[in-house]
Amino acid sequence: MTTTTHRIHYTPRQTVTNRREPARAERALVTTSAGRRTLGGLRLATGFIFLWAFLDKTFGLGFSTPSAGAWIHGGKPSQGFLMSDAVSGPLKGFFASIASPTTDVLFMAGMLGIGVAVMAGVGLRISAVVGTVLMLLMYLAEWPFAANAASTNPLVDYHIVYALALIVVAVLSAGDTWGLGVWWKRLPAVRKAPWLI
């Protein structure tokens, strides 16, 4: 009796891009649902810090900005800070020299843009870069290295923690949980330019 060898031709299934692919990518980064929910909470809290700063400085809600100092009442959000005694150290002259209505607009646009984008879970990479630069500039403006600095830690203060939180939520795709990250990543413009993620 003769035996015939049958060859089975196996064709690997092609990867199909579908609407759940970005969610799978996030699950590969953070493997537990508790971890993803925790990152979603961190993203929302971090975004709200920036959004709240915008709202308080715009409308003078009385927390860090009194009503009389509100941007809508002629307040100068960045100029007020850059020209204040809160700015110290060897870069004080530089920060005072850049204080202008332009810095007010850029600062407020940055706070609003970062806050809305991070809370929505979209544009997290751009938000992380812009937010980190903003936090580092504010960190240097307050110069925590002096003995009489307002910061209680000369190396790591809230500016550094906020910057790290922005980086973490961007790197780990935290916008996919409780956010619009999955929808955002499916947009044709975002697929063509992944830096928009």
N, C-alpha and C positions, 0 to 999 in steps of 0.2 A: 504494500500500500504506500502510496506517495502522499506526502503532505505538501500543501501549498502554503507558502507564506504570504499573508496578506499584509500589505503595508497600509496603515491607517495614516492618512494625511491630516495633520492637525494644523489648523489655522488659528493662531491666537486671536481672541476677540479684540477688536480695536477699541481703544478707550473712547467712550462716548462722552462728550462734554454735555452735561445737562445742568439743570438748575440747582441740583444738590451738590455739585462738585466743590464749590467754595466751602460749604459746610463740612464736607469730608476733609478738606485741607485743614480746617481749623481743628477738627477732631484728631487729626494726626499730630498736631502741635500740642494740644492740651487734651489728654486722653480721658479725663473724667468729666462728667457733667457738672459735678460740684466745682471743679477747677474752672470750667468755662463760665459758670454762673458767678463765681468769685471775681474773675477777670471782667465780666460784664458789669458787675457792681463797681469795681475799681475804675472802669472806664467812665461810667455815669458820674461817679463822685468827682473824678478829676476834671471831666468836662464841665461840671457844675461850678467848680472853683473858678474857672476862667469866665464862664457865662455870668456868674454872680458878680465878679469883679467889674465886668462891663456894665451890668445893670445898676450896681451901686454907684459907680462913678458917673454914669449917664444921668440917673434920676435923683441922686443924693438920698438914698434910702436910709441914711443915718447910721450905718454900721461903721464903715471906714470913711465915708464921705457924707458930710452934713448936707442938708438940702441946699443951703446957700452956695456950696462948692460944687454942685452938680454941673455936669458938662452942658446940659440944656439951659442952665442959668448963667453961662459964661465961665464956668470953672475950667481949669486947665489941667487935665488929668496927668499927663506926663510931665509937663512943665512944673507943675506944683511939686511933684516928687523930685525931679532932677535939680531943681533950684533949692530944695529944702536941706535941713540939717541931717536928714536921714542919709543923704549921700555923703560919703567920706572917703578918706584914703587918697592914694596918689592919682586916681582917675577922676577926682572930683571936678577939676577944671575941664576935662574932656566932656563929661556928662552935662555940665552947665552950658558948655558951648553948643551942644546939639539941641538943647531945649528950644522948641518952637511950636507953632501951630501944626506944622507938618508931623512932628513927633507925636502930638496929641492924636491926630487922625490915624497914624500908623499904629500906635499903641492900642487905641480903642478898636480899630479894625482887626488887629491881631487877637485881642481878647475875645471879641465876638466870634470871629472865624474859628478860632481854636475851640471855644466853648460849644458852638453849635455843631461843628464837624465831629468832635470827640463824642458828644452826647448822642449824635445820630449814628455814629459808628462808621463814618465815611471819611475818606481822605486822611486816614490816620497817619500815614507816612509823612505827608506834608505837615500835618499838625504837630507831629513829634519833632520834626526839624525846627519849625518856626517857634514852637513853644520852648524847646530846649535853648535855642539862641536867646529868646526873650528872658528866660529864667536865668541864664548865665550872665547876661548883661545886668539884670537887677541884682544878682548875687555880687558881682564885681562893684556895682554902684554903692552897695551898702558896706563893702569892704569888711568882711567878718574877721579879718586877721588882726585887727587892732584890739588892744586890751579893753578899750571902752566901747567896743562895737555892741550893737543891740542884740546880735545873735549870741546864743549861749554855746554854740559849737563853731569853731573857726573853719571847719572843713565841710561839714554836712549840715545844711539847714533846710528849711522848707523849700527853697528854690531848687535845690539839688533833688530833693525827694519828688517834687512835682515833675521835674524834667525826666527823672527815671521812670515815674509812673506813665508818662506819655510814651516813652520808648517801649516799655513793656507791653502796653495795650496795642501799640502798632506792630511790634514784632510778632506777637502771639495772636494776631487777627481777632482781637477782642470785640470788634464791631459786628462779628457774625452772631453773637449771642445778645439778645435784647437790643439789637440795632439793625440798621439797614445795610450792613456790610455785605451780605450775600447778594442782595439786589444790586448794590453798587458795583460789585466785582463782575456782574454779568453785563454791564453797560459796554457797548462797543468801544467807546472812547477809552474806558478804563482798561479793557482787554488789550488795546493797542499800546497803551502807555501805563504799564504796571506801577510806575512810581506814583500814580494817582490813588492807588489803593490806600 
